[in-house]
Amino acid sequence: MEKMFCYQCEQTAGGKGCTIMGVCGKTPELSRLQDLLIYQLKGISFYAYELLKKGNNIDKNIVSFVENSLFTTLTNVNFDLDVHEELLKQSQKIKEDLREKCDNIKNDCEQANYNLSKTREEILKDSIKAGIKYDENLDPDIRSLRETIVYGLKGISAYGHQARELAFFDEDVDNFYFKALCLVTDNSLKLEDLIKLAMETGEMSVAIMKKLDEANTTIYKNPKPHKVNVNIKKGPFIIVSGHDLKDLEMLLKQTEGKGINIYTHGEMIPSHGYPELNKYPHLVGNFGGAWQEQQKEFDNIPGCILMTTNCIMKPKDSYKDRIFTTSVVGWENIKYIGKNEKGEKDFSEIINKALELGGFKEDEQIKEITVGFGHNALLSNAETIIDFVKNGKIKHFFLIGGCDGSRKERSYYTEFAKLVPEDCVILTLACGKYRFNKLNFGEISGIPRLLDVGQCNDAYSAVKIALALADAFETDVNGLPLSIILSWYEQKAVADLLALLSLGIKGMYIGPTLPAFLTENVLNYLIKTFELKPISTPQEDLNNCLA
């Protein structure tokens, strides 16, 4: 029997699945604990969904637990065995409480009936039954769709977690966690039922991205175009990586007047566009590139790193003493900063460490790129953009975005962006932008040809822009001079893809490879129904987009 089986991310071994050790760095033991945690969430959801159908509300603490547990199992988030064991123990207590509220209802749901064992050794033995391939007789297409839905939920949970940290949530999304996790255990569901559930997962992805956008723009105001220095400044510093604006804000407040420079990293770079964040003068710039470069970029730096969400890689010895995690992020023997009784975080330890290390000795020459082209900023110039399209100044729009990763095939996205004609505009979002966001694409009569829309969750922003343009041209999104070129790596990209499909958007290109969890039949369904296209070569795909 395989030590583990995981194929939830793009980088999975051999394009088929990790069976010995995760490419991400997770051990077989961690993988199996994560499998069992998802198994437990399905059991919790069986009872919660029963209660929802009877008109009962589910305690938001339970919703938050399910959401955070889903997020914890997303690729490159948490690698701490003790954390997972504690989550499993909490899941059992929650399940028992819900079971009791259901009057010990009789059922044939294995996940609901299972009771967690006492020791880690026993738990690991039990975890075999939670493995993706445990039921060898399961129809592969059924398994494929079930896993696609679960991965979509993991992506949704990341966005839901960020919104909930800002005290925003969507009631329908909260209830959908339980509905979907319950239904993926229902052996009576046919392929068409699961396809419908997958599309509903996409609808919930749109809903939670809309809610997170509302949260961010309410609290931090609408992003505006803002120049960001991508070179270093003299002095002590802390690099903030991940996606969580709340953590960044708390750190900015606690470092005011202390002589510490704050840099964003990875998908935190859009933070500079928010007025309520860039008002802090010690938010000085962005450090480095996308997540997969962190081991090289953080090597022996004279400052600290705060990981607020994914993607964390195994810290090297040269910076293990200066990297800190928070929220759901974790790595064994790495310092974790949690909340106190008031729900606040004390960043004094990382602040003192940054001051002790001293920081960079001298400034580099300033080099700036522009971020902050969210839907509000772009739609305020909609009339100009529409006129440019009508008079031929802008011939086509390309949305080139998604996750970045280490595969050499990802050079496709750099080459594609370079080939885009000068009378076309590139929209970009998520960390895939680092493949080309420091290149100079110039302008079209004052409109930058490269427009950074934001984080992966800002796919909603891109959709809102596209829908507004479609209305202006009295067509739908598929009728616009717009091509969508997606790069995927982990489960937030799955949520984004399902979101776009649920909106009926067709003809998208996806790469650098196809998900291992999609069977040939499921893939063919997507190709036939939504004209989904695997990428080929940059020039060939560009020609087809412009044909």
PEDA-V756940 format. One line per field, one symbol per residue. psi: psi as a letter, one per 30 degrees, with the letter a starting at -180 (. if undefined). burial: + if it has 24 or more other C-alpha atoms within 12 Angstrom, else -. A space follows every 50 residues. Layout:
# PEDA-V756940
psi=???
burial=???
This chain:
# PEDA-V756940
psi=kkelkkhflfgkkggekkfekkeffkleeeeeeeeeeeeeeeeefeeeee eefgglkkkfeeeeeeeeeeeeflkhdkgjeeeeeeeeeeeeeeeeeeee fghhkklgjeeefkkkleleeeeeeefeffkegejffkkeeeeeeeeeee eeeeeeeeeeeeeefggklkeeeefeeeeeeefffjffkleeeeeeeeee eeefeeeeeeeeeeeefeeglkklkkkkkglllklllkkjlbfjeeeeee eeefgkgggkkkklkbgfefeffkefeffjfgjfakkablefgeeeefjg khalkjjealjkljklffgffgkkllbgklkkgkkkjakafgglkjgeee eeeeeeffakflklkkkklklgiaeeeeffgeeeeeeeeeggejflkkjj lallafkffffeeeeeeefklfglkkkllafffffgfgljfaljhfjkfj jjfblefgeeeeeeeeeeeeeeghalefflikkkjkkleafeeeeeeeee efggklgkkkaflkkffjleeeeeeeeeeghkkklcleeeeeeeef.
burial=--+++++++++++---++++-+++++++++++++++++++++++++++++ ++-----+---++++++++++++++++++++-+++-++++++-+++-++- -+------+-++++++------++-++++++++-------++++++++++ ++++++++++++++++-+++-+++++++++++++++----+--++-++++ +++++++++++++++++--++++++++++++++-++++++++++++++++ +++++---++++++++++++++++++++-+-++++++++++++++-++-- +++++++++++++++---++++++++++++++-++++-------+++-++ +++++-+-++--------+++++++++++--+--++--+---++++++++ +++++++--+++++-+++++++++++++++++++++++--+--+--++++ +++++++++++++++++++-------++-+++++++++++++++++++++ ++++++++++++++++++---++--+---+-++++-++--++--+--
